[in-house]
Amino acid sequence: MQNFFKFIFVTLSLGMLLSVNVYANQTANSVSIKSNNQELEQLGDGNLKSIFTGKVVIVYNKDTTINADRVVVTSINGKKVIVATGSNVTVVNQERQFRLVCKELTFDVNANLITATNGSATLQGNNITGNVLVYNTKTGNINATGNSSNQVRTVINNINTSPVSK
């Protein structure tokens, strides 16, 4: 019986960890996670760590979707961080026409920032690659940084080339 109550406590704690809402009507700052497997670790003082593996799908605020092979979610002293890894980690926001592809990303949920290493992003048909790409889920802004051997590269597509009048 004690294990049953411990299971209920852990399940409720996970729900509070990310304000997980598995219903269709997610609210602002809600995160829904689906995966083949999940492991939850209580770190003490109300801090939690959860590991999701196998076809992980994260939906944040109903409009941003992250797909990965493995995701580690931590909630430590109120700071919520998601680290996603895999052969093809993707972030998609259909409303903003945004897509990011990388091998690993860190999502600071409190700051609304997704940081990808060696990623490639497409925003409204334009492509950006760099050593580090930072996407703000709230504003839609992207910051890209590179270095001397791997500079930031941007390809702007669909440029309006109307003829110059004489």
Backbone torsions as a table, in degrees:
resi	resn	phi	psi	omega
1	MET	NA	-37.8	179.9
2	GLN	-64.0	-38.0	177.5
3	ASN	-65.0	-34.8	177.9
4	PHE	-62.7	-46.9	179.2
5	PHE	-65.6	-36.0	176.7
6	LYS	-63.8	-41.5	177.6
7	PHE	-61.5	-44.4	178.9
8	ILE	-62.1	-43.4	179.4
9	PHE	-61.8	-45.2	-179.7
10	VAL	-63.8	-41.9	179.6
11	THR	-63.6	-45.1	178.0
12	LEU	-65.8	-37.9	178.6
13	SER	-62.8	-40.6	178.1
14	LEU	-63.1	-40.3	177.6
15	GLY	-60.1	-39.9	177.9
16	MET	-73.9	-26.0	-178.3
17	LEU	-52.3	-47.4	-176.4
18	LEU	-125.3	11.7	-172.1
19	SER	52.8	46.5	-176.4
20	VAL	-63.3	130.8	179.5
21	ASN	-128.6	108.0	-176.8
22	VAL	-88.3	1.8	178.8
23	TYR	-88.9	162.1	-175.5
24	ALA	-65.0	-28.2	-176.9
25	ASN	-95.4	71.6	178.1
26	GLN	-66.5	150.9	177.5
27	THR	-102.5	175.0	178.9
28	ALA	-57.5	141.5	179.4
29	ASN	60.8	29.8	176.3
30	SER	-100.3	150.4	-179.5
31	VAL	-128.5	130.5	175.5
32	SER	-118.5	131.5	-177.0
33	ILE	-127.3	130.3	172.9
34	LYS	-120.4	144.1	177.1
35	SER	-162.4	169.5	176.5
36	ASN	-74.5	-33.0	-177.0
37	ASN	-141.2	152.7	175.9
38	GLN	-144.4	142.5	178.0
39	GLU	-132.7	131.0	-178.2
40	LEU	-118.6	134.6	178.9
41	GLU	-125.2	125.8	174.9
42	GLN	-85.3	123.2	-176.0
43	LEU	-95.8	-2.5	-178.7
44	GLY	94.7	158.2	-179.3
45	ASP	54.3	30.5	179.3
46	GLY	79.7	2.1	179.2
47	ASN	-85.6	142.1	-175.5
48	LEU	-134.2	155.4	174.0
49	LYS	-138.4	130.7	180.0
50	SER	-129.8	136.6	-179.9
51	ILE	-116.6	125.5	178.3
52	PHE	-113.1	134.1	178.7
53	THR	-134.5	152.8	175.3
54	GLY	81.8	102.2	176.4
55	LYS	49.1	56.0	-177.7
56	VAL	-78.3	130.8	176.9
57	VAL	-126.9	121.7	178.7
58	ILE	-113.7	131.4	173.6
59	VAL	-116.8	123.0	-179.1
60	TYR	-115.0	123.7	179.4
61	ASN	54.3	32.7	177.0
62	LYS	64.9	-12.3	-173.5
63	ASP	-118.9	-11.8	179.8
64	THR	-118.0	125.8	-179.1
65	THR	-118.0	133.0	177.0
66	ILE	-118.0	130.0	175.5
67	ASN	-116.9	135.2	-178.7
68	ALA	-156.3	167.1	175.9
69	ASP	-82.6	-35.3	-176.3
70	ARG	-144.2	138.5	179.1
71	VAL	-135.8	134.4	173.8
72	VAL	-116.1	123.5	179.9
73	VAL	-113.3	129.1	176.2
74	THR	-125.0	147.1	172.4
75	SER	-132.1	102.8	-177.0
76	ILE	-125.2	119.0	-178.9
77	ASN	51.2	40.3	176.8
78	GLY	87.3	-11.8	179.3
79	LYS	-89.1	123.3	-178.6
80	LYS	-106.6	122.8	-177.6
81	VAL	-130.8	136.4	177.3
82	ILE	-118.5	126.4	175.0
83	VAL	-115.8	119.5	-178.2
84	ALA	-113.6	134.2	178.6
85	THR	-134.3	160.4	177.4
86	GLY	160.2	177.3	-179.5
87	SER	-71.2	-23.7	-177.6
88	ASN	-153.6	74.6	178.7
89	VAL	-75.7	130.3	-179.8
90	THR	-127.3	146.9	172.9
91	VAL	-125.6	129.0	-179.0
92	VAL	-131.8	133.8	170.3
93	ASN	-129.3	101.0	-175.8
94	GLN	-62.7	-39.8	-176.7
95	GLU	-59.8	-39.8	-179.4
96	ARG	-93.7	1.1	-176.8
97	GLN	55.3	49.6	-176.7
98	PHE	-117.2	138.1	175.6
99	ARG	-144.5	132.4	179.2
100	LEU	-126.1	135.9	177.4
101	VAL	-128.6	132.4	179.2
102	CYS	-159.9	-178.0	176.7
103	LYS	-97.1	-25.8	-180.0
104	GLU	-152.5	142.2	175.5
105	LEU	-143.3	155.7	175.0
106	THR	-122.2	128.2	-179.7
107	PHE	-114.1	108.5	173.5
108	ASP	-85.0	99.2	-173.8
109	VAL	-63.3	-40.0	-178.9
110	ASN	-62.8	-36.9	-177.7
111	ALA	-93.7	-4.4	-177.7
112	ASN	61.2	34.0	-177.3
113	LEU	-119.6	128.6	173.2
114	ILE	-107.7	122.4	179.7
115	THR	-113.2	122.0	-179.3
116	ALA	-117.0	139.5	177.2
117	THR	-100.5	133.7	-179.5
118	ASN	50.3	54.8	-177.2
119	GLY	-109.3	172.0	176.5
120	SER	-134.6	129.5	-178.5
121	ALA	-122.2	149.2	173.0
122	THR	-123.4	125.6	178.5
123	LEU	-129.0	114.9	-179.3
124	GLN	50.1	42.9	175.8
125	GLY	86.6	-6.4	179.7
126	ASN	-99.5	142.0	-174.4
127	ASN	-107.5	138.9	178.6
128	ILE	-133.8	129.0	173.5
129	THR	-127.0	152.6	179.3
130	GLY	-176.6	170.9	177.5
131	ASN	-62.1	-45.4	-179.7
132	VAL	-133.0	126.5	175.2
133	LEU	-116.3	130.9	178.3
134	VAL	-119.6	120.8	-178.5
135	TYR	-112.3	125.9	177.7
136	ASN	-91.7	112.7	-176.2
137	THR	-68.8	-20.1	-179.3
138	LYS	-84.0	-45.5	-175.1
139	THR	-97.1	-23.4	-175.6
140	GLY	85.7	1.0	-179.9
141	ASN	-72.8	149.1	177.5
142	ILE	-125.5	133.1	171.4
143	ASN	-116.1	133.1	179.8
144	ALA	-124.4	137.3	175.2
145	THR	-128.7	152.5	178.3
146	GLY	-138.3	-161.6	174.5
147	ASN	-146.1	-175.7	-174.6
148	SER	-63.3	-29.7	-179.9
149	SER	-92.7	-16.6	-178.9
150	ASN	-141.4	77.8	-177.7
151	GLN	-72.0	159.6	174.1
152	VAL	-67.0	137.5	179.1
153	ARG	-126.8	129.7	178.4
154	THR	-125.6	132.7	175.1
155	VAL	-117.7	117.5	179.4
156	ILE	-97.2	120.5	-178.3
157	ASN	-103.5	166.6	174.4
158	ASN	56.5	42.3	176.5
159	ILE	-73.4	131.3	178.8
160	ASN	-71.7	115.0	-178.2
161	THR	-111.1	61.8	179.0
162	SER	-72.5	145.0	-177.5
163	PRO	-64.9	146.7	178.9
164	VAL	-78.3	130.9	179.5
165	SER	-81.3	144.4	-178.1
166	LYS	-100.5	NA	NA
